[in-house]
Amino acid sequence: MPFFSISCSILQEDFEMNQSYFEVFLAVVECKSVSRAAEKLFLSQSTVSHRLKMLENEIGCLLFERAQGQRECVLTAKGEALLPFARRWIELSKDTKNFSKMNFAPVVTIGAVTSLNRCVLYGFYNRLLNGDFPFRLDIKSYGNEILYTNVANGFIDLALTVEHIRNKTIDTKELFSERMVFVCCPGQYPSRVIHPNELDPANEISIHWDARDIQFWHEQWFTPNAESYLSINDPSLVHYFFKGGTWAIVPISIGVFLQNRHGLETHELLLPPPKRICYILKSRFLRPERIKYIDLIEKELKQYLSELDWPECAFGEKAGHA
């Protein structure tokens, strides 16, 4: 039988059985002995000899010289020709097993501003990862404007922002709102509701909010040109800079995160700023096969938020003017 026809007959046999034949063949080649090959494979010598014989019968030729008194197994010419084929077969069997373990579920990309990802959504993402859902996750953190752009361009399937930007290609809905609270180091302020007049702007860790109504409230109570202790535009960084009498005003989700993770204190405010609103975005032109995944994620997200104490959920109300 010509050697190049060997593969056709072998491929028609049971895959696992042929793999074991080739494993025995390669072990004997490497060890140069049936007995040592048996030790390497944790098989009996008779099993190794039987599988080697079965392979030779299948191919129709001897693979090793069998001279009397010969201690080492020496390949015949046909055995030498079979050697690279056997190695490729073993590699193919490994690749096939790895292929069967690969996850071919579609990827759904969710984007959010950093403060939402870090302080609100991490528990939701873990719920999705630990559940039996027919998709994989790709999680992104961006600013509001970039999130709108990426949703419009189809780079993000679902986004959560804290600013409403008009875009005809995007379906924008209010997801939840959250009150603003006062945060400080433990023991620095009385354990009661805090009035804005009690606060020294020189100790403020001032956060730039995209929401204009929150910025307007701040300017009403504190001189716009007053120097603060520090000004930042990412509220998720605020915990790095608390010391002594410094303070900040943040959404309750960040306040709870700072209290639980970093031991800071939160207080309610008398005459607080307007609530921060979180919006959920998705393209109006989602591909039909992706809509079912997005709908499933939205359902799970609403359930997750309903189990938290602080959000005031809107769930589906159309966004109004920014």
Summary of the structure (lengths in Angstrom):
residues: 322
radius of gyration: 33.5
end to end distance: 79.5
largest distance: 104.3
contacts: 915
relative contact order: 0.13
helix: 48%
strand: 20%
